[in-house]
């Protein structure tokens, strides 16, 4: 025992269903403990999203004990030792203590056991290998508490050996550094990541993007991205950033912090890759981004940069004809870049003011609805077909250029004029 406790820091530990589950798994010589991230975050005073449990009971016995206690179970990964137990409406991943028998850089063959130290030593980082008893007492078998106190992210044991077990741990190294690290990353870990970075090409695109997205969602991922660039890791997983640089992300994070913007992984990604539609399409396909994510990057890349002196009426036309999210992304990136230069450049200060004005206008702008439809032209005697579509498009273009001011009656009059001239 380390002497540390989460008892006064984790309200969720007092949950009656959680305590009943831990008790059921600890009967008859068994033992169950809270494991990993929940313990780490409780010690840091940070939010806990998921609560994982490690146990000496094998999966079948875990299921039997949980059901006997009145809980529902889901065999989410029994072959790897994991059973999800639904207790009081909350899902808990309960995993049998394990040791790796064989690894191939992506997956592991495991053997179940009862050795807590062996289970801790197969995990990735010391701060992720902490356990807590039902009473909240923290069990530290690999030096995680000391590293957590200094915000040091360190592989357990030999860094290269941990990475060769699963090359995704390279990205996890930088992701956890972005969230929990301080100062300079562990030197041995950095060297191992640099030496073994090509192993990441064996990983599935889904796993790579999931880690990148979590990294970019950190409050300030800029230092992690810098170290990824220096080790060559960023170029392997995100070659589009190679000749573009990552300097813009620092300014973006500062602007977001000062102006209260939410952490936006896609916007941060846009800050470190070029606005090239073809490259964005290739990147979205390679990383297997969701349809919505790919569409956002494509729309941003196809939206022209917006000058800070643009008038509000002109911006309304741009937003109406284009993609509102893409326009906002362009403005936020422009504002962040201008703010970064404003300390030494008076013109940049004026640019920042212009971008801020446009963003505030866009925040309060509602896209107007074009008053006419095809049925309105049909009522005037126009037959359906290409001509109707062309006439509607011409009327809408005039309406937009006129600042959306013309009402339905005026547009119908204009439609009648166009039909006479045809």
N, C-alpha and C positions, 0 to 999 in steps of 0.2 A: 504494500500500500504506500502511496506517496504522501499522504497527509492532506492532499488537496480534495476539495469536495465541490459538487455542483448543487448540493441540497438547497442552499439558499438562493441560487441563481436560476434554477430551472423549475418554473411553476408546473410545467407539464409532467415533471417527475412524480408529482403527487396525484396524478390521474388514477382513479380507482381501478379502471380497466387495465391500464398499463401495469399497475402493481400486481393485479391478479394474474396477468399473463406471466410476468417475471416469476411470481411465486409458483405457478403451475409448472414452469420449465425448470425450476430449481429444486423440485421435490425429489426424494429418493436418490440422493447423490448427484443429481444434475446441477447445473449452474448456468445462469443467464445473466448477461450484462448489457447495458447500453453501449454501443460501439461507434467509434468514428466521429463523423461530423457533428452529431448532436452534442457530444461531449465537448469537442473543440469549441463550437460556437457558444455553448453555455458558459464555458470558462472565459470567453472573450466578451460575454455580455451581448452577443449578437443573436439575431433571429434564427430560430431552428425550424427548417422546413420539413425535414423528414427525420424520423427516429428509427434507427436500425438497431437490431438486437443480435448479439452473438450468443450461441448456446452450445453446451456440450452434448445436447440430445441430437440424434440423427434425424433426418427429415421426417421419416414415418412416425417416429416417436413425438416429434414436435407437433405434427398434425393431431395425433391422438390426444396429447395433453391439452392442446389448445381447444379442441372440440369438447373434451370432457369438462373444460372450464366454461363452456357455453359460447365459444367464439367460432366464427366461420374462417375457413382456410382456403387459400388459392395456391396451387402448386406452380408458382411462377418460374421456378428454376431448381426443381428438386435434384436434378442431376449434378448441379453445382452446390447443392446444400441449402438452397433458399426456398422458404415457404412464406407467403404473405398471410399474415393473420389480421383479420378485421375485428378490432376490439373497440366497442363503443362507437362504431362508425369511422374509426381511424385505422388506416392500414399500417402495419408494422412489418418490415422485411426481417424475418428471423432466419439467420444463417448459421449452420453448424460450423464449429471450428474446423479449419482446413490447413492442409499443407500441400504445396505444389508438388506433383509427381513429374509432370512434363509441361513445358511451355514452348510455343512456336513464334512468339513475338506478337501474337494477337489473342490467342486463347490458351487456357491452362487446363490440364487434367489434374484433378485434385483428389486428395484422400482425406476422409473425415477423421477427426481426432478429438482429444480432450486437452491438448497442450496449449494453454493461453499464449505462452511466449512464441511458440511456433506459428500460431495464427497471427500474432502481431508482426512477426518478422517477414511474413509473406506480403504485407501491405506495402503501399508505396512510400509515404512520407511519415516521418515521426509524429507530426501533429495530427495525422489521421489514424493513428494506431492507439488512441487512448480509449479506455473502457471506464464505465462507471457502474457500480453496484446499484441495487434497488434503493439503497439508503443514500446514494449519491456520492459515495467514496470513489475517488478516481484511482484507477490502476494504470500505472505507466511502466511499461516493460522495455521501452526502446529510447527513452530520453526525450519524449515528446513534450513534456511539461516545460523543460528548460528551453527548448526551441520555441515553444509557444510564447514564453515570456519575452524572448528577444525578437520575436517575429522572424525567426530563421526557418526557411523552408529547406529541408534536408531529406535526401533519400535514406531509407533504412538500409544499413549495411552498405554493400558495394553498389554505387550508382549505376555502373554499366550493367551489372547483373540484373538490377531491378528493371532497367529499360529493356534489356533483351527479352525479359519475360513478357512485356507488352509495350510496344513502341509508342502507344498512345500516352504513356507516362511522360514523354517529352513535352507534349502539349499541356498535360496536367501540371507539370512542373511550373510552367510559365503561368498557367491559369491560377493555380493556388498562390503563386508569388504575387500576382496582380491583386488578389483578394486579401491575402493575409501576410505577405512578406514586407520586409522593411530593409532599407539599406541596399546592399549588394547581394545578389543571389549567391547561394553556396557555390564556391569555386569548383569543387569536385563535380557537383551536379551540372554546372555550366559546361565544363569540359566534356562530360559524358554525353550531354545533349548535342554538342557540336560534333563529336566524333560519330555518333550513331544516327544523325538526323535523316540519312537516306532510308533508314528502316521505316520511316513514316509512310513511304510510298506503298507499303504493303497493307496499310490500314484502309478500312472502308471509308468512303466519302462521308457517309452519315456520321460516323464517329468523329472524324476530323472537324466537320462543321459544327457539331454539337459542342465540342471543346472550344473552338474558336469563338463561337457565339457567347458561351459562358464567360470567356476571358474578356471579350469586348463589352460585356455587361457589368464588369467590375466598376466601382466608383472611379478609379483612375488606373486604366490599363497601360498608360503611356510608358512607364518604366519597364514593364514586362515586354512590351512591343519593341522597345529599344534593345533589350537584351536578346530578343528573338532575332532581330536584324543582325546584331553583331555576331551571333553564333551561326547565322545562315539558316536557322530554323524557319524564319518567316518566308524566305525565298522558296523553300521547299514546298510549304503548304499554301503559299499565296504568291506565286510568281508574278502576278499582275502588279504587285507592289514594288517589284525589283528596281525599276528606274523612276519610280514616282516619289519614294520617300515617305517618311512617317511624321515629319515635323508638324504637319497640319493637325494631327490628332491632339497634340499638347494644347494648342490654342482652342480647339473645340471643347476639350474637357474643361478648360478654365472658363470659357464662356458659359458652358452648361451649368457649372457650379455657381457662377455669379448670377446667372439669370434664372436659375431654378428649372432648367430643362431636365426631363427624366433621362436616365441612362438609356441610350438608344444604340444597340449593337450595329444596326444597319447603317445609321448615319455615321458612326465611327468607322465602319468599313469603307464607306464612301470617301472618307477623309484620307485614306491611305492607298486608294486605287484610282486609276485614271478614269475620267468620264467618257469612256470609249464603249459605244453600244456593242460592238463585236466582242470585245474583251469581257464585258459584263455577261454577255450571253454564254461565252465559253466558261467563265468562272462559275456561273450559276449551274450549268450542266455538270461540270466536274465535281463540284461540292454537293450536288443534288439538293440545292436550295428548294424550299417550298415554292409553289407557283406564285404566291403573293410576294415572297421575298425577291424572287427573280424579276417579277414585274416591277417592283419598286426600284430596283437597281437599274433596270432598263429605262424606265421613265425618267429617272434622274440623269442618266447618261445622255438621253435624247433631248433634255431640256437645256436650252442655251443659258449661259451665265447671265445673271440679271444685274444691270448697272445700279449702283446705290442711288443715283439721281433719278431713277425711273419714277414717273408720276403714279399716283394711286390709281387713276383711271386706266393707265396703261397696264399696271400690274393686274387689275381686275380682268382685263382682256386676256392677258397671258394665262392667268389662272383658269379662266373659263374655257379657253381653247386647249389648254394642256392638262397636266396632272397636278392637282393641288399639293399633294404630298411632295412631289418632285420640286415644285416651286418653293415650298417651305424648306426643303433640304438645301436647295441652292442658296437661299437667303441666309440660313443659319451658318452654313459653311463660309459664305462671304463675310458675314458679321464676325465670326470667330477669327478669320484671317485679318480683317481690318483692325480688330481690337488688339491683336498681337503686334501690329505695326504702329499703333497709335501713340505709344510712348515716345517714339523718335520721329514721327511723321505727322504733321498737322493735317495733311490731306487725308491720311488714313483715319484720323479722328472724325473728320467730316463724313467719310465713307461709312464708318461704323454707325454714325447717327442716321444716315440714310437707310442702311439695312435694318436698323432697329425700328425706324418709322414704318418701313414696308412690312416687317413681320407683325407689328401691332395691327396694321390695317388688315393683313391677311387673316389674323386670328379672329377679327370681328366680322369678316366678310362672309356673306352667304351667297352661294352660287344662284343666280336668278334662273327662272324657268322660262324658256322661250314660249311666248303666248300662243303660237300657232301650231296646228297639226295638219296632217294630210286631209283630214275630214273637212277642215275649214276651207281648203282650196277646192275640194270636191263640191262643196256647197256653192262655190262661185262658178261652177261649171267646168272645172279642169278635170280631165281624165287621169286616172292613176297611171303611173309609169315613170320613166326617167325624167321627163320634163317636170313633173310634180316635185320630184326629189331635188332637181336642180334649182327650181324656183324657191323651195323652202330653204335650201342652203344659201341662196343669194339674199333672201330676206333676213335670215339669221345673221349673216355676215354684216349686213347693213345695221341691224339692230345692235350687234356687239360693238361695231365701230362708233355707233351713236351713243354709247354709254348705257345701253340697256334701257333707254328712257321711253321709247315708243311703246304705246299700249296696243292691245289687241285690235281696236278699231282702226288705229292709224296703220297698223301692219296689213289689215285686210284691204284698206284703201290702196296701199302701195302694191299689194298683190294683184288687185284689179287692174292697176296701171300696167304692171308687167305683162298681164295676160293680153291686154289690148295691143301692146307693143310687139308681142310675139308674132 
